[in-house]
Amino acid sequence: MEEVSFLQGVDLLFEEQRLLTQSGIDYLLNNYEHQSDLGFTIFPTLGIAFTGFGKSKDTKTVSVFNKKVLKEYLTQ
C-alpha cells in the first residue's frame, strides 16, 4: 500500500494530537516542515498530507503515504 486516506469520524492520532481537528493540524504546522499548494498541506518528512481544512465546508481528509513515493513527485 502506498497511500491510505482518513475522513472525519476517525480518531487519527499522531504524538497525542487528533489530526482531523484544526488544533492537531496547527500542532504539525508549528513543529514540522511543510509545503502548501492547491489546497493541500504536505508534511514530506512525516508522510502526511491534508486537504479541506480551510474556511470552506469541504470534506477534511488526511492522507498517509510512502515518503519514497512522494520524493519522486517533489523532485520532478
Secondary structure by P-SEA (a helix, b strand, c coil): cccccccccccccccccccccaaaaaaaaacccccccccccccccccbbbccccccccbbbbbbccaaaaaaaaac
